[in-house]
Amino acid sequence: MYSDHVNRADFKKLALTRLDDAKVLLKNRRYSAAYYVAGYVVECSLKACLAKKTQRYQFPPDAKKVRQRYYTHELQILAEECGLLKEIEKGDAKLQAYWNTIRDWNEESRYNPGVGKRAKDFLLAIEDPAEGVLQCIKHYW
């Protein structure tokens, strides 16, 4: 469970910290761990967007139904909840391709060492300064 004190700024900071962590892991050939941690970059970024929609930028909201969808680690659901999925779908082809690279990440990836081979592509999809997923999300967080 999240603390009652987690807010939008916390999620933004966590996202950027996890990006740094993932890059260090990738540089040190810890591919599976880099992939896993990179997923949290997107998750925390999307949760910053969700927090922006709540009163005083707190997380999570009070409504129990909404809380269940906000507590997920599924990027597709989080992107849908904050309205970002529609923006991605009508965005350019490169952004859509990047989203397709990362959208299926989940917490269970830590149990599958084979996903680490995709870590480099995953990080590129997140941090491309021109059309990366994080750049898109930052417009809404």
Beta strands, then each sheet from edge to edge (+ up, - down):
end
